[in-house]
Amino acid sequence: MLHRLSLRVLTLVILWMGLGVLKLDDMTESGFFLQGAVFSFLILAGALFEIFFCYQGDPYLLPVVQTILAIGLVFLTRINPALAADQFIWANLGLIIYYAVFLILRDYRKLGEYQYLWGMLALLMLLLTLIFGTTINGATSWFRFAGMGFQPEELVKVALLLFLASYLSDNKELLRFGTIQVGKFSLPDAKTMGPFVFIGVFVLGLLGAQKSLGTALVFFLLMVFILYVATERLLYLVVSVPLVMVTGAAGYILFDHVRVRVATWINPWLDASGGAYQISQSIFAISGGRLLGTGLGNGIGAYQIPNADTDFIFSVIAEEIGFIGAMAVISLFIIVVMRCFCVSTRAVDRFGQILAAGIGILIGVEALIILAGVTKMLPLTGLPLPWMSYGGSSMVGHFLLLGILAGISHSSAFSVSQIPIGKQADAL
């Protein structure tokens, strides 16, 4: 019990120290202390919830995510207090969703029984978004109602992952060893590969039609990497390289904003006050942070970088808490991904193994693409950093996945404990 509570207390120390510093500098209002109190209550109550329901899953996964969340809340409060007030609500809702999923979903294996339903649901959500959605920043990826916006593609991630995990768990051997011979290669037949290709092509095609190319890239890499993890065939990675090149070239030719992003990525200094203003200011902010940072509330990136609360929150973090703080944030994401893979290796069924690995791949790919974009290692994609950037849709989607992951981890620990000690190694 003390172990569980101590990890949460460390997270709350980070949150309250950050809010306290901002309050001393008159950068926040007293109302945020009520928001922080509700958030703190949910974190501590969650630790007691785990003890009461005898949670036996990974003890570090949720505390690390909560630490990421606390850092994000502090910096959103510093950047845009109005949005931070909303983010506190979404964070509290996300924690409630996490525990609700864990409590209701007693057997995650039942999710694998609706394989094609998940695939069709992903396609339907994207199709409805394309037809009835609202275009923001060039991408038709939003539903707006009652003054609020929601991105269905965040729920598409959940549905697509469930389809992929279920499909690959049923067809792992056929995809790994193949059924037909083509030259020196043994490949799966059309009946086996058909559903995967069908869902993949239509999902990526609909995202391309929405001009949501950042999400399309994430989904493509997710599908390739999860296929490789499930089959361990290097061939699938090799085949994906020309596909990335061809689709990337097509996007560059077809979409003006892609050409702008590539041009600003190659040389942002040619138009540093125009189309490359975001990335150039991001570079200035990151470089200005040096080793220890300018101090919370003392940076200029929060005011100078457009969309600092969503796309570029990491740049503000790197400026105000420096290289050490930025590396700490990156390390937290690495820990989350590694814990996902730990859950995968301990799962006692194939569906749970692939689904847990897929969640880790998704979070890792998202974080890598976003961090590479704001540091000019890759062109910008406009994606939110999980649990840290402002965004209710992203918060809900990622806590849904985290709740499912907790269910896999808990069930696996419980199942393994029922196996005789001599056979546990074989089960794992």
Secondary structure in CASP SS format (residue, H / E / C, confidence):
PFRMAT SS
TARGET T0000
AUTHOR 0000-0000-0000
METHOD secondary structure of the structure
MODEL  1
M C 1.00
L H 1.00
H H 1.00
R H 1.00
L H 1.00
S H 1.00
L H 1.00
R H 1.00
V H 1.00
L H 1.00
T H 1.00
L H 1.00
V H 1.00
I H 1.00
L H 1.00
W H 1.00
M H 1.00
G H 1.00
L H 1.00
G H 1.00
V H 1.00
L H 1.00
K H 1.00
L H 1.00
D C 1.00
D C 1.00
M C 1.00
T C 1.00
E C 1.00
S C 1.00
G H 1.00
F H 1.00
F H 1.00
L H 1.00
Q H 1.00
G H 1.00
A H 1.00
V H 1.00
F H 1.00
S H 1.00
F H 1.00
L H 1.00
I H 1.00
L H 1.00
A H 1.00
G H 1.00
A H 1.00
L H 1.00
F H 1.00
E H 1.00
I H 1.00
F H 1.00
F C 1.00
C C 1.00
Y C 1.00
Q C 1.00
G C 1.00
D C 1.00
P C 1.00
Y C 1.00
L H 1.00
L H 1.00
P H 1.00
V H 1.00
V H 1.00
Q H 1.00
T H 1.00
I H 1.00
L H 1.00
A H 1.00
I H 1.00
G H 1.00
L H 1.00
V H 1.00
F H 1.00
L H 1.00
T H 1.00
R H 1.00
I H 1.00
N C 1.00
P H 1.00
A H 1.00
L H 1.00
A H 1.00
A H 1.00
D H 1.00
Q H 1.00
F H 1.00
I H 1.00
W H 1.00
A H 1.00
N H 1.00
L H 1.00
G H 1.00
L H 1.00
I H 1.00
I H 1.00
Y H 1.00
Y H 1.00
A H 1.00
V H 1.00
F H 1.00
L H 1.00
I H 1.00
L C 1.00
R C 1.00
D C 1.00
Y H 1.00
R H 1.00
K H 1.00
L H 1.00
G H 1.00
E H 1.00
Y H 1.00
Q H 1.00
Y H 1.00
L H 1.00
W H 1.00
G H 1.00
M H 1.00
L H 1.00
A H 1.00
L H 1.00
L H 1.00
M H 1.00
L H 1.00
L H 1.00
L H 1.00
T H 1.00
L H 1.00
I H 1.00
F H 1.00
G C 1.00
T E 1.00
T E 1.00
I E 1.00
N C 1.00
G C 1.00
A E 1.00
T E 1.00
S E 1.00
W E 1.00
F E 1.00
R E 1.00
F E 1.00
A C 1.00
G C 1.00
M E 1.00
G E 1.00
F E 1.00
Q C 1.00
P C 1.00
E H 1.00
E H 1.00
L H 1.00
V H 1.00
K H 1.00
V H 1.00
A H 1.00
L H 1.00
L H 1.00
L H 1.00
F H 1.00
L H 1.00
A H 1.00
S H 1.00
Y H 1.00
L H 1.00
S H 1.00
D H 1.00
N H 1.00
K H 1.00
E H 1.00
L H 1.00
L H 1.00
R H 1.00
F H 1.00
G C 1.00
T C 1.00
I E 1.00
Q E 1.00
V E 1.00
G C 1.00
K C 1.00
F E 1.00
S E 1.00
L E 1.00
P C 1.00
D C 1.00
A H 1.00
K H 1.00
T H 1.00
M H 1.00
G H 1.00
P H 1.00
F H 1.00
V H 1.00
F H 1.00
I H 1.00
G H 1.00
V H 1.00
F H 1.00
V H 1.00
L H 1.00
G H 1.00
L H 1.00
L H 1.00
G H 1.00
A H 1.00
Q C 1.00
K C 1.00
S C 1.00
L H 1.00
G H 1.00
T H 1.00
A H 1.00
L H 1.00
V H 1.00
F H 1.00
F H 1.00
L H 1.00
L H 1.00
M H 1.00
V H 1.00
F H 1.00
I H 1.00
L H 1.00
Y H 1.00
V H 1.00
A H 1.00
T H 1.00
E C 1.00
R C 1.00
L H 1.00
L H 1.00
Y H 1.00
L H 1.00
V H 1.00
V H 1.00
S H 1.00
V H 1.00
P H 1.00
L H 1.00
V H 1.00
M H 1.00
V H 1.00
T H 1.00
G H 1.00
A H 1.00
A H 1.00
G H 1.00
Y H 1.00
I H 1.00
L H 1.00
F C 1.00
D H 1.00
H H 1.00
V H 1.00
R H 1.00
V H 1.00
R H 1.00
V H 1.00
A H 1.00
T H 1.00
W H 1.00
I H 1.00
N C 1.00
P H 1.00
W H 1.00
L H 1.00
D H 1.00
A C 1.00
S C 1.00
G C 1.00
G C 1.00
A C 1.00
Y H 1.00
Q H 1.00
I H 1.00
S H 1.00
Q H 1.00
S H 1.00
I H 1.00
F H 1.00
A H 1.00
I H 1.00
S H 1.00
G H 1.00
G H 1.00
R C 1.00
L C 1.00
L C 1.00
G C 1.00
T C 1.00
G C 1.00
L C 1.00
G C 1.00
N C 1.00
G C 1.00
I C 1.00
G H 1.00
A H 1.00
Y H 1.00
Q H 1.00
I C 1.00
P C 1.00
N C 1.00
A C 1.00
D C 1.00
T C 1.00
D C 1.00
F C 1.00
I H 1.00
F H 1.00
S H 1.00
V H 1.00
I H 1.00
A H 1.00
E H 1.00
E H 1.00
I H 1.00
G H 1.00
F H 1.00
I H 1.00
G H 1.00
A H 1.00
M H 1.00
A H 1.00
V H 1.00
I H 1.00
S H 1.00
L H 1.00
F H 1.00
I H 1.00
I H 1.00
V H 1.00
V H 1.00
M H 1.00
R H 1.00
C H 1.00
F H 1.00
C H 1.00
V H 1.00
S H 1.00
T H 1.00
R H 1.00
A C 1.00
V C 1.00
D C 1.00
R H 1.00
F H 1.00
G H 1.00
Q H 1.00
I H 1.00
L H 1.00
A H 1.00
A H 1.00
G H 1.00
I H 1.00
G H 1.00
I H 1.00
L H 1.00
I H 1.00
G H 1.00
V H 1.00
E H 1.00
A H 1.00
L H 1.00
I H 1.00
I H 1.00
L H 1.00
A H 1.00
G H 1.00
V H 1.00
T C 1.00
K C 1.00
M C 1.00
L C 1.00
P C 1.00
L C 1.00
T C 1.00
G C 1.00
L C 1.00
P C 1.00
L C 1.00
P C 1.00
W C 1.00
M C 1.00
S C 1.00
Y C 1.00
G C 1.00
G H 1.00
S H 1.00
S H 1.00
M H 1.00
V H 1.00
G H 1.00
H H 1.00
F H 1.00
L H 1.00
L H 1.00
L H 1.00
G H 1.00
I H 1.00
L H 1.00
A H 1.00
G H 1.00
I H 1.00
S H 1.00
H H 1.00
S H 1.00
S H 1.00
A H 1.00
F H 1.00
S H 1.00
V H 1.00
S H 1.00
Q C 1.00
I C 1.00
P C 1.00
I H 1.00
G H 1.00
K H 1.00
Q H 1.00
A H 1.00
D H 1.00
A H 1.00
L C 1.00
END
